[in-house]
Amino acid sequence: QVQLVESGGGLVQAGGSLSVSCAASGIIFSINRLGWYRQTPGKQRELVASINRAGITNYAESVKGRFTISRDNAKNTVYLQMNSLKPEDTAVYYCNALMLSGVPVWGQGTQVTVSS
């Protein structure tokens, strides 16, 4: 089993920056990909960014050039640095681990609010 614990997030004005982090514990070697999703009320959870075991990253078009995902393998932690934040980035951000088996594991979520 893998457990994910998120931290960071909060309230920021438009144009500002925030970062969120996610520490993984448990059977780390069975994680294929780590990523961040976000969800707003009434909408489906959407992928924001991901990074796989080879370090290859993938971003949603809406955050390209503004968000950066990175991972520290020594700390089993994945980070999401969010710059030039917009009110439409307001959401609950969830850390996700996609296991080699194909099973997804989710963190508890952390609120990011961008005021205009």
Salt bridges, closest charged atoms under 4 A:
GLU46 OE2 - ARG38 NE 2.70
GLU61 OE2 - LYS64 NZ 2.74
ASP89 OD1 - ARG38 NH1 2.94
ASP89 OD2 - ARG66 NH1 2.74
